Amino acid sequence: MNTHDVSVELGRLAEADVNAFERADLDAAVATSGRVRAWLDGFDVRCARRSRELASTGQAAAPESTLTNRGRRSGREAAAVTSREAVCESMPSFEEALGSGAVSAGHVDALARAAGRLDESTRAEFVATEAELLAAAQRERVETFERRCSEAARRLAAKRAGSDADELDRQRAQSNAKWWVDKITGMCHTHLELDPLRHAALWSAVNARLARNRAADGNAGIPWQQLKVDAFVGAVGTLAATATTGNAPGTATGTAPGTATDAAPGDATDAAPGDALDRVPEATLLIDLTTLVDGFHDRTMCELEDGTPIPLSTMRRLLCDCEVLPVVLGGNGEVLDEGRSRRTASRAQRRALRAMHRTCAHPDCRVTFADCRIHHIRWWWRHTGPTDIDNLLPLCERHHHLVHEGGWQLTMTPDRIATWTRPDGSRAHIGSTVDRAPDGVRPPRDRAARRPGRTTGRDP
C-alpha cells in the first residue's frame, strides 16, 4: 500500500462503529486492520534499518534501543523487529509484500526463526528459495507457513554430513528441569525443557492416564485442567515405578510409510487406575517410505504425532528396536470399519486418525490430537452412525460442544472434505480436515479450503 491507501484505510477504521457491525462488516474491518498493521510493521522494518545505518556512524542508538526507548516496545518486540529487518534485507520481496499487506509480520518472523538455526552457507541456500517461499506465504496461514519454513530448513541442514545425527544429541544436551515457588501466590512451578522423544514419551503416559481419569466414575464435573494436572502427577509416578523395573521409559514405536502407532489416549488397559505400572510410555513416529529408504526429499514426512520434526538418523535407529504397526488407510488387514458393533473408536482407528490429524479437525484450532475426543459425524445414537473411519473426526472439547450443544452442523464426505455450518444456516468453512500429508506444495487443509467457490470462516 502507498501512503494514500494507508490514510484512506486508517480513516475508515477511525470512523467505523464496531458495535453496529454485522458479520460481513466485521470481516472487512479485520482485513483492513491487518493490511494497515502489516504496513506499520514494514514501516518499523525501514526505521530499524535506518537506525542501524545511523548507529554505524555514531549518530543514533542501536535499533533495539531506539525501538525500546522511543517506540515504547519491550525488548522482545524490539528484537523481533530487528530480526524482520535482517530477513527483509536478504529477501527484499518479503519487505514489499509486508508493506502491501500481502503477508504479515508473523510470516516474516517464521522465516527469521527458520533461518536463525542455519549456518551461513546453508542460510544462503534457504534464501535462494525466496520466490517459492513468498508464493506460499501469500496463501498460507502463519502456522502452516512456519511449519513449511522449519521443514525446508531441516532438509537443507540434513544435507550437511553429521548434522542430522547431531541434532538429537544437541537437544538432549540442552534439556533441563527446574522448579520454583511464586512468592505472591504460593503456587509451585515446574519447568521441563526436553528433546522431542522424551517429551513425546512423557505426554503419551500423561494422555493415557488423562483419558482414563476422564472416563472414571465421579470425574464428570472436574474441570479439564484439574484432570490434566492429576494425570501429569500420576504419570510421573508411573514413569518412576517403570524405571525401577528395568523397563526404560520412552519406548518408541515406529511407523511404516504414511502410518502411525502408539497406544492412543483413551485406549483401555488391563491395569486399574490405581496400579503403579499402567504401561511403558510410547512415542508415535510418522515417516514416508521414500524418506526412510532414500533420505530427505521435497515431500518428506519425518515427525512425531504433533508435527515435531525428528532427525532421520534417529528415526532409523529407533526403527531397529521398535514394533512397526502400519495404520490402514486402505487395505492392510486391520479392521478399521467396525460399523455398529462398538460405539467408541478402536485403538487401530485412533492410529489411523492420528496419522491424518495433528490437531482438532476444525481449520482454525491448534488443540493437539491427544486432547481431542473422537466425534461421530453421523451421530452414533441419533443418526445410527457407524464407528467407521470415514465417519470419525478428532474434535477438541470446545468444538465438540459447538457441534453437539451449540447448534453448529458438521458434515464430511468420504474423502474427508468437511463443511462447517453456523447455527443461522450460513456456511463458515469447507475444506479438507487432513492436516498431515507428505505434500510439498501445501497441506491439504489450505489447498481444499481455497478451491473456487469455497469460503472459510474464523468464528467457531
N, C-alpha and C positions, 0 to 999 in steps of 0.2 A: 504494500500500500504506500502511496505517496502521502505527503503531509496533508494535502487537501482531503484525501479519503479518510485519514485518521481523524481530522477535525470534524468531518461530517458524521462519522460513526460515533465519535465521542458525544457530539451534540444529540444524537438520537438516544444514546444511553442516558444522558443527563436529563432529558425531557420525558423519559419513559415513566409511566406509573405502573410499577411492578405489581402492586396489589390488585390491579384490574386486568392482569394478563390472563388470557386463556392459554391452553397448551401450545398452540402454534406460535403465539406471541412470545411465550417463554423460550421456546426452542430457538426462535430467531434472535432474541436478545442475547441468549447464552452464546450462540455462534458469533454474534457481533463482538461480544465481550472477549471471546477467545482470540479473535483476529487482532483486536486492539492490544490485548495483553501480549500476544506474540510480537507485535510491532514494538512495544515497550521493552520487551526482553531483547530484541535486536538492537534497540537504541542503547541499552545498557552494555551490550557487547561492544558497540562502537566507542562508548565512553571508556570502557575498560582498556581498549586498545590505545586510545589517545592518552589515557593516564599513564599507561606503560611507556609510551613514547616520550612523554614529558619527564617521567621519572628517570629515564635513561640519561637525561641531560641535567638532572638535578632541579628541574623546575616544578616538580609536583611529587606528591607521595605515591607509593605503590598503589596499584589498582585496588587491592583488598582494603587498604587504609582509607582510600577515597570513598569507596562504596560503603564502608562501615561508618565512618565519621560524618560524611555528608549525605549519604543515601539512607542512613538510619537502618542499614541491613545488619543482620547478625553475621558473625564470622563465617558460619557455614554457608549462608546465602551469598556472601561476597566471594567465597572460594568457588561456588558453583558458577557464578558469572565469569570469573576468570578462566575456568575450565571451558566454558562455552566459547569464550573468545579464542582460546587455543584451537578448538575444533574448527571454528569458522575460519581461522587463519589458514588451516590446512585443507579445509573443504569449503571454499567460498560459496558454492551453490547453496549450502545449508543456511548461510547467513542471509542470502537473498530470499530463500523460502521462508525463513523465520520472519523477516521484515514484511513479507506479503501475507503472512498468516497461513501459508500452506502447510507448515509444520509448527510444532510447539517447542517450547524450551525443554520439555520432557524428552522429546526425540533427540535433541542435541545432547542432553545430559546422558542419554543411553549410549550415544557414540563416545562421549568422553570416558564413561566408565569402562567400556569395552576396550578402547584404545589405550587406556591407562595401564592395562595389565600386560601390554605387549612391549617387547624391546624395540629399539629404534628401527631396525631393518624390517621386522615383522609389521610394525605400525605402518611403514610405508606401503606394504602390500595391502593392508587394510584400507588405507586412504585411497589407493588406486581403484577401489570398488565404489567410489563416491557416487557415480551416476546410478548404479543399481540400488544402493542404499537410499538415495534420495527418492527414487521412484517408490520404494517400499514404504518409506516414512510418510509419504503423501497419502497413502491409502490405508495404513495400519494404525491401530491404537498404540499408545506408548508402550503398554505391557508387551504386546506382540512384537513390536519393533525392538524392544530391549532384548527379548529372547533371541531374535534374529541376529542382533549385533554380537551378543555373547557367543552364540554358536559359531558365527563367522570367525570371531577372534580365536575361539578354541581350536577350530580346524586349522587356522594358519599357524597357531603356536605348536600344534601337534606335529607339524612338518619338521620342526627342529628336532634333531636327534636327542632322545632322552627327555625331552620336555614333558611328554605325556606321562612317562613313568614317574617323573619327579613331582608331578602336581599333587598327588595324594600324600606323598611324604611331606611336602611343604605344608599342606593343610593340616596334617596331623601334628606337625611341629608347632603350628600356630594355635592349636586348640588350647583352651584354658577353661577353668572353672573358678568362680568366686562368689562370695555372698556377703551381704551387709544388712544392717538394720536401719531403717529410716527413723531418725531421732525424733521426728514430729509425730508420725503415725504409729510407730512401733511395729510396722509391718516388716517382715523379713523378705529380702530379695535374693534370689538365686539366679546367677547368670552363667550359662553354658555356651561356649563357642566351640563347635565341633566340626570335624570333617564330615562330608555328606554321608558316608557309610555308617559311621557311629550314630549320627543324627537320625538316619532312617531306622536303624535298629532300635534306638530308644523310643521313637514315636510309634513304631509298629507295636511295641509292647504296650505303650500308653493307650493307643487307639483300640487295641483288642480289649483291654480292661474297661475302657470307657464305654464301648458298645455293650459289654456285659452288665456294667453298672446301670446303664440307661434302661435296660430291659428288666432289671430286678424289681421285685415287688416293693412298693413303698417309695420308689425313687421318682415317680412321675412328676411330683411337684417341686423337685430340687432343681434350682437354676442350672443351666447348661455349664456355666463357668465353674460352679462348685463341683459338679460331676467330673469336670475335666481335671480340676486340682486333685480331687480324691484319686482319680485314675493315675495321675502322674506319680503321686506319692506311693500308691500301691505298686505301680510298675517298677519303681526304683527298688522296692523291697524284693520283687520277683527277680530282677536282674542280679541283685546281690546274692540271693539264695541260689540262683542258677550258677553263678560263678563258683560257689563253694562246692558244687558237684563235679566240676571239671568240664562242664559244657559251656564253652565260652560264648557269652552273649555277642550278638552281632552276626549270627549266621546269615549268610546271604543266599538268596535264591535267584538264580539267573533265568534268562528267558531266551527262547528261540525267536527267530525273526518276527517282529511285529507283535510280540506277545508279552505277557506279564505273569508273574506269580506272586506268592505270598499268601499267608493266611489273612484273608481280608478282615477289616474291622467288622465286628459283629458276627464272625463265624463262631459257631458253637464249639466248645471243647469239652472233654470229659471231666475236666477238673472243676471242682466247686469254686465259687468266687473267693472263698477264703483260703484256698490252697496256696502255698508259697510258690510252688513250681507250676505255673499255668502253662507255660510253653517257652521254648527258646525263641527269642525275637528274630524276625526275618527281615530282610530288605528286598524290595521289589526292584528289579533291574529290567530295563527295556532296551533292546538293540535290534537293528535290522540285519539281515543275513549278509548283505554286501559289506557293511561296515565290519562285521565280525570276521569275515573271511579276508577281505581285501584292504581294509582300513578306511579312513575317513573319505567321504565324497560329498558332493553338493547337497545331498538329501539325507545326510547321516542322522540317525537317532541313536543316542547312547546316553541314557539318563536314568534317574530314579523316578518313582511314580509321580512326584510333584513337579517334575521337569528339571530338577537339579542335574546338570551335566556331571559325568564322572569320567576319569581318564579311560581311554580304550584299553590300555595295558592292564589297568585294574580290573576292568570287566572280564578280559580274557583270563586273568589269573583266578578270579572268583569262579568262573565257569568250570574250572578244573575240579573244584571241590563241591559244587552245589548241585542241587537237584534241578533239572531243567524240565519245566512243565509248560508246554505250549498252550496258549489260550486259543480256543477255537473261535475264529472269526469266519469260519467256513470250512467245515468238514475235516475234523481231526480226531473224532472219536469221543470226546467228552460231550455229554448230553447237556446242551445249554437251553433248549426249548422244552420246558417242563410243564407247559400248559397249566391246567388247574390242579395238578397233583400236589402242589405246595404253594403257599402264599408268599413266603419270603424268598429272596434271591439266594441261589446256592453259592457255594464257595467258588465253583467254576465260573458262574455267571459274573460274580464280583471281579474275578480276574479279568474277564473279557471287558467289562465296563471300565476297569481301571486302565486297561491298555488303550482305551479310546479317550478317556476323560481325565485330565489333570485336576479339574475343579468341578464345582456345581455347573450344571448344564445351561444355566442362564447366561447369556452372552456377556453381561457386564459384571458377573460375580467371580470373585477370586477365592472363595472358600474352597479349601482343598477337598479332594475326593474322600479322604479319611474322615472328614467331619460332615459328610453328607448322608442322607437317607436314600435308599433305592426306591424310587417312585414308579408306580404303575401308570403309564399314560392312559390306558383304558382301565379305570379303577377296578381292583380285584373284587370288591364287594358290591359296587353299584353297577358296573358295566360287564361283570363276569370276565374281566380282562385276564388273559393268561400271564403266567410268570415266564414269558419268553423274552429272549434278549432284545428283540425289536419292539418290546413294549415296556422296557425298563430304562430309566434315566437317573443319574445321581442329582439330587437337589438338596441344597442346604436347608436349615431349619426355616429361614425366612421365606425362601421361595416355595418351599413345600407348604408352608402355611398359606401363602397367597393363592396357591392352586386349590387347596382343599377348603379353606375358610374365607379367602379374600375375594372370591368372585372371578379370579383370572381363569382363562381357558388355555390349556396346553395340549396341542396335538403333535404327532410326529409320523412321518412317512417311513416306509421300510428302509430307505437309505439315510435315515436319521436327520432329515430336514424337519426342524420343529417350527411351529407357529405359536407365538405368544399373543393372546388377545386380551385387551383390557376389559374390566367389568362393563364399560359402556359399549362394548362391541367393536371398538376400533382396534386395528392391528398394531401391535407395538414392535414386533420383530419377527422375521422369518429367515432362517438360515440353518446351516449345519450345526449340530450340537457337538461334533467331534472337535477337540482342540489339540489332538496329538496325532501327527502323521509324518512320515518321512517325506515331506513335501518341500522342495527347495524354493518354491515360489512364494507361498504364504499359507498359513494354517487354514484348514477347511472352513472354520468359522468365518474368518474375514472374507474368504472367497465367496461363499454362498450368500452371505448377508448383503453382498453388493451386486448381485445379479440384477439385470434390468427389471424394473417394476417392483423390486422388493425394498422394504423400508426397515429401518432399525429404530428402536426406542431405548431410552435410558431410565425409564421411570419405575419399573417393578422393583 
